[in-house]
Amino acid sequence: MAASHRQRLRAIESGELKIIGVNCFQECAESPLTLGSDGGIMKTDPSAEREQIERLQAHRKNRNDADVQAALQGLSDAAKSGENIMPSSIRCALAGVSTGEWGDSLRAVFGEFRPPTGIDIAIDNRAVLGKKDEVTELRARVASTGAAVGRPLKLLVGKPGLDGHSNGAEQVAVKARDVGFEVVYDGIRLTPQEIAQAAEEEGVHMVGLSILSGSHMELVTSVLEELRARDLATVPVIAGGIIPQEDAKKLAAQGVSAVYTPKDFNLNTIMADMVDVIREANGLARLGPLP
């Protein structure tokens, strides 16, 4: 699926595939659906999160902790021995074990499977794809900026939270590889801690977060806090997703270097801006828009 969509985006970029409103017939009236400060985006009530956390805390307070620990130990023992874990799972449910506790117990035994991401496709970096002049220029900018900072530019693309829609993140990752970035992408449903740890271990020049679940304020804030706790506050963070303009301003105030929404569909333009963000973070002059 990722490979198919990559081919489609390249066809749109080159003009081979015409999409009204994207690469042709772009002039139009503003949609009434996107008017207003929220951009027509439904936002959840923050009280719903607080109420759910309070219910979970009350549930844990009222259950028998000894029964919970015994049930979790039985689940762990069954998993280690290869027994059928259904009876011990039922015991966990009756004791009031949460799904998170149940999952953590099994992860401690089996580990966690990370499936192929869709970007592990061999790319011939000698081939210039899409808009050839722009891609050639982007590769030169990435290479020269890497030389200026002392090593090739490395980008971490992270998808925190429970959002399972990975296509946008994968297309950004693939495009970044096309123009010369080294890319770190470990798939979906990562915690802010896992993303910050990967940024530290990989020594990345930028962290890009893709969030389509509406939880961008909470998740981006958490990632920023985790990076600062690891003395990585100087690593620029960008965010992409369904993010209202009002929230984009709040993220910028927190230190996010750039926010991209579905209106920013030109990946070459985004790549050029990303290079400039990295340059600025390293004391270099911005190169500006593509010619």
Helices and strands as residue ranges (DSSP letters): H 2-14, G 32-34, H 46-62, H 65-81, H 86-95, H 99-110, H 132-149, E 154-158, H 167-178, E 182-185, H 192-202, E 206-211, H 216-229, E 237-241, H 245-254, E 258-260, H 267-281
